[in-house]
């Protein structure tokens, strides 16, 4: 097998691993208890962390075997792979709007990454590392505070948290490159600390983002925000540019718009599902369909009201299918009004 084919295969397996990890994280968020650190006590959540670690490792190996312009765009397929995998593994099917949003986000991100120039080896100096870490931590903390205190709708809150997680992961990638370049100089302690802090923050924030927002919207937000933040840092701090000059920059902006449109579709799809849930009383599966865990929710039978009780003075106007009025005025009379002889009762 050639190195190019191996890099493609590893990239696809990496995207599948990332998608599986995201599905497990979403299920832990949907079925687990509250609290920011509650997933740390869940073995299933650690399986999701392991899947994400495998995906990251395969992605690094794929970058070593193939060109960056091919491997990076293939990583965007995580969003597309997650939809059929969720339908197969947890029986959560996505609608047409979610599919369109996922495809748009993946296509836009793929084009943006393909137009990103080949990153050269750069290393941040100590003061630059402190400034970048401080600004990034401030942005992540601000988004987390906004999501915790200022956003009430679960979907919008989850997207804000996913954006904060994407920033954390993107900054962690920048510090990973810095540590890899400056490893021989010995000045890597600050970079290692920054990697640990931002990777942990991104993992916890992404886990919190899956609570109450489904799978696709938070996953797409994290997947898009991560490389975009890394690209912005490369352009602003390292002087990197898009490929093909001005035309490549215009195309990259167009791809960014397409990716943003995909994210908007995914968010509006989740908002529509949230409104439908509120119309059904806020209960998943209120129409007898699948609930939050995919199991059918029993619907309580609706009791029919009892017929009204007629007063005694109106019983003489009621007939019971024989044409004979029943009541005190019609006692002892037949259909024509003639007296009717009633035989005596014999036990």
Rosetta blueprint (number, residue, H / E / L):
1 X L
2 X L
3 X H
4 X H
5 X H
6 X H
7 X H
8 X H
9 X H
10 X H
11 X H
12 X H
13 X H
14 X H
15 X H
16 X H
17 X H
18 X H
19 X H
20 X H
21 X H
22 X H
23 X H
24 X H
25 X H
26 X H
27 X H
28 X H
29 X H
30 X H
31 X H
32 X L
33 X L
34 X L
35 X L
36 X L
37 X L
38 X H
39 X H
40 X H
41 X H
42 X L
43 X H
44 X H
45 X H
46 X H
47 X H
48 X H
49 X H
50 X H
51 X H
52 X H
53 X H
54 X H
55 X H
56 X H
57 X H
58 X H
59 X H
60 X H
61 X H
62 X H
63 X H
64 X H
65 X H
66 X L
67 X L
68 X H
69 X H
70 X H
71 X H
72 X H
73 X H
74 X H
75 X H
76 X L
77 X L
78 X H
79 X H
80 X H
81 X H
82 X H
83 X H
84 X H
85 X H
86 X H
87 X H
88 X H
89 X H
90 X L
91 X L
92 X L
93 X L
94 X L
95 X L
96 X H
97 X H
98 X H
99 X H
100 X H
101 X H
102 X H
103 X H
104 X H
105 X H
106 X H
107 X H
108 X H
109 X H
110 X H
111 X H
112 X H
113 X H
114 X H
115 X H
116 X E
117 X L
118 X L
119 X L
120 X L
121 X L
122 X L
123 X L
124 X L
125 X L
126 X H
127 X H
128 X H
129 X H
130 X H
131 X H
132 X H
133 X H
134 X H
135 X H
136 X H
137 X H
138 X H
139 X H
140 X H
141 X H
142 X H
143 X H
144 X H
145 X H
146 X H
147 X H
148 X H
149 X H
150 X H
151 X L
152 X L
153 X L
154 X H
155 X H
156 X H
157 X H
158 X H
159 X H
160 X H
161 X H
162 X H
163 X H
164 X H
165 X H
166 X H
167 X H
168 X H
169 X H
170 X H
171 X H
172 X H
173 X H
174 X H
175 X H
176 X H
177 X H
178 X H
179 X H
180 X H
181 X H
182 X L
183 X H
184 X H
185 X H
186 X L
187 X L
188 X L
189 X H
190 X H
191 X H
192 X H
193 X H
194 X H
195 X H
196 X H
197 X H
198 X H
199 X H
200 X H
201 X H
202 X H
203 X H
204 X H
205 X H
206 X H
207 X H
208 X H
209 X H
210 X L
211 X L
212 X L
213 X L
214 X L
215 X L
216 X H
217 X H
218 X H
219 X H
220 X H
221 X H
222 X H
223 X H
224 X H
225 X H
226 X H
227 X H
228 X H
229 X H
230 X H
231 X H
232 X H
233 X H
234 X H
235 X H
236 X H
237 X H
238 X H
239 X L
240 X L
241 X L
242 X E
243 X L
244 X L
245 X H
246 X H
247 X H
248 X H
249 X H
250 X H
251 X H
252 X H
253 X H
254 X H
255 X H
256 X H
257 X H
258 X H
259 X H
260 X H
261 X H
262 X H
263 X H
264 X H
265 X H
266 X H
267 X H
268 X H
269 X H
270 X H
271 X H
272 X H
273 X H
274 X H
275 X H
276 X H
277 X H
278 X H
279 X H
280 X L
281 X L
282 X L
283 X L
284 X L
285 X L
286 X L
287 X L
288 X L
289 X L
290 X E
291 X L
292 X L
293 X L
294 X L
295 X L
296 X E
297 X L
298 X L
299 X L
300 X L
301 X L
302 X L
303 X L
304 X L
305 X L
306 X L
307 X L
308 X L
309 X L
310 X L
311 X L
312 X H
313 X H
314 X H
315 X H
316 X H
317 X H
318 X E
319 X E
320 X L
321 X L
322 X L
323 X L
324 X L
325 X E
326 X E
327 X L
328 X L
329 X L
330 X L
331 X L
332 X L
333 X E
334 X L
335 X L
336 X L
337 X L
338 X L
339 X E
340 X L
341 X L
342 X L
343 X L
344 X L
345 X L
346 X L
347 X L
